[in-house]
Amino acid sequence: MLGKLPSSRFASIYDSLPSDAQQALVEKHLIPLLNLAGKSRAKKALAHATQLKKRHANIPVLDLKAKRMEVNALLEELHKDAKRSFVKERSQHSELLDETVQTLIDWLNDIWSIVYEHHVDFLHAHKCLLFVAGTLDHIGSGRSGCRCAFTNMYVHITLKRKSGKRIKSFDIHGAQNIEEILFFIWRDLFLSMLATGKPRLTALIPGMLEEIEDQASWSGLERVLYGGTKCPRNYEDEDYNDEDDEDESDFDEDLGGDFYDEEEAEFYDNVRGSPIAKHWSYRVSSQTSQLRKHIVNAMMVVFKANPTQKLYAALSAISSDPESVEAQLLAHLATIATSSSDAFAAALDIYALQRDAEAIVGLLNRYSHLLRPRDAPSLQSAVSLMADFQYHRLRSLHIIEKELFDTAKGVRAALLVSFSQFDHPANKDELQEIIKLRQGAAGRQERVEAWVDAISTPGSNAPNPMAFAAMMMGLPLMPGLDAPDEADPLGYLDLDPHDPDLEDLREEFRPNLKQRFEGWTDVAITITGGHGVLINVFKEVIELMPFLRANDVVEEMVGRLADRPSKHYVCDGLDALSHFTKQQRKKIINLRNSQRRSAASKTAQSTSGSSATGPSSSTTPLPAPSPGPNPYHVGLAGFPFVPSEVFPQPGNSLEDVD
C-alpha cells in the first residue's frame, strides 16, 4: 500500500535521476509548493532547513580538482629534480617529497569530518581517498631512483572532531604506511553510509569496494574491515584499541545529528582484535555486521576470478559463517581449478590446507602438465600431505625423486652455458685424476684451475665491450654488464626483484634453483622413506656431475661466475647441490661404518657360539625367496642399503674431500 503512495513513487523516481536533474526538480517544482502549503507546514520545512544549515555550517570543502593540480605540479617538480641531480651537486628531492606527502595528508581530517560528522558527500570523499592512495602508490612504486626518503619518512596525523576533541592519532614510519589512515577513514565512511539506512547509498558500496580492491588488492578490503590495522588472524597479539592507556574522554562523545545518542556514545568493545572503535555510537557500531557481509561478498568476487590460498584463508577467517563460505569457495574452485596454471597451483594449496588428498591426486593424475617450475612450493605442500596417507606415500616419493633430479638437471643445463666442455672425454679423465689426489696435495690447485679453464665455454670470460670501455675511461660500471650473448645484459631484472610483471622473465632467465631443490629435500626428510629417495638422487647427481665429488673444483667454478650478476642463480644452485652431496656423503659413510660394525659383531657372536656348542647334525631349511627390493626400502640407521660399487672405497676422495 505504501508503495502506491505518490510520495513513495516520487522518491523512487527522484533517486533514479542524475544530480543536475534532481536539483532542477527541486528548484522548479518542490520549492514553489511551499507557497501553496499551509503556514504550519511551511514553517516546519523552513525550521528543518535552518537546522540543516546550522549543522553543516563551516563544513570543509573537498576541491579534488584543485588538489590534483597542486599535487601534479609537485610531482612534475620531483621529476625535474631527478634530471637536474645528474648534473648538479644539490638535490631537493627530500624537500619536494615531504611537501608532496604533506599536501596529500592535510585534508584527511576534512574527509573524515565530512563522512562521519556531516555524513554527506560519501562518493566524492571516496574519490578523494582513491586519489591519495593512487598518488602514494605512484610515488612508492617508482622503478628508478632511491626511495629511502619515502620509505623512512615520519608522518604524524591526528583526526579531530569539530570541537577539537581527538579521535585517533597516527605515528607513521614510512609514507607507504599512510594507507592505514585511509583504511580507517574508509571504514567510518562505509559505516556512516549504512547507518543512514538509505538504499540508494547502500547500493553504491559494492562498486566502491571494487575500486578499493583495484587500488589496494583484496588485502585492502580486509584491512578496511579492521580500520587499517593488521588483521587479527595474522597478529593475534595486536591490540586494536585506538590509543593505549588513554582516557576515554579523548574520544568522540558527540557526533551530532541523527547519529548522536548521549547514552550510546561511549559504547565500545574491549575484546582484543574486535572491529569496534571507541568513538562510534551504537547506531554506527551496529552496522559492522553489514559491512562485513559487503566485504566478504567483494572478496568472494575476487576469489572467483583469481583464487589463492591466502584469500581463501582470509575469507574463512573474517566470515561470520566460515563453513558456508568455505563450501561455496570449494564448489567454485572445483569448476575453475584446471582453467589456468595459477588456478591449478592455488587449488593444490587450498586442498592441502583442507587435507583433501583425493582431490590432489585427482588433479595431478590428469592435469599435472599445468604445473610450472615456480609452482614448486604449491606442489611441495600437496605432496607432503599425500605422504601422510599410506596409500599415496609411494606416489609422493616418486614425485619427490623426479623433481629433485629435474632441478639438478636444470642446474647442469645452466652450467653448460659457461662450462660447455666438462663432458669432453679428456676433461672427464682429467677430473678423475684430480679426484684421486688428496686435498692440499702438491699441484692439485694448479690442475683444478687448469681443468676449469679447459671446460669453460670459449669466449664466455671475455669482458663486455661496454664494461671494458667504461673501465678504460674510468667510469663506474653499470650493474649486470655480462657477456654480450647473455640475456638481460643491462640487469633490468635486478632493478626490482619483486615486480610481479617480470615473474615470467625471472623464471626463464633467473630460476630460483636453490630454493626449489632445498624445498624438495626438506619435504623428503619429513616423509617415511624420504631418506632413501635422497640417496638415490645423490647417486644420480654424482653420475651426472662428477665434479661435485671435489669441493675445490666446485669452489673454483663458482668463483668464475660470482662476479657476473646474471649468473648468481647458477652459483646458488651449484652451492645447494654441493651442500646436498656433502651431507649425503657423510650419512652414507656413517651408515657403511655402522653396517661393518654390526656385521663384525654378528660374526664374533657366531664364532663364539660355534666353539661352545660344537657342530650339529641338524639341517636348517633355506628361507623362502623374498620379493624384489622396494626402491625406497630403509635399512640400518634409517637409510637404504647402497651397493658398495656405487661409491668409492676408503682411501679415495669420497672420504678425503670434505
Helices and strands as residue ranges (DSSP letters): G 2-4, H 6-16, H 19-25, I 26-30, H 31-36, H 39-55, H 64-84, H 93-105, H 108-112, I 113-117, H 122-140, H 148-151, E 154-160, E 166-173, G 175-178, H 179-196, H 199-202, H 205-225, G 248-250, G 257-259, H 282-285, H 288-305, H 309-318, H 322-336, H 341-353, H 357-367, G 368-370, G 373-375, H 376-386, H 390-418, H 425-436, H 444-455, H 465-473, H 492-495, G 500-502, H 503-509, H 513-525, H 530-544, G 546-549, H 551-561, G 565-567, H 568-613, G 636-638, G 644-646, H 653-656
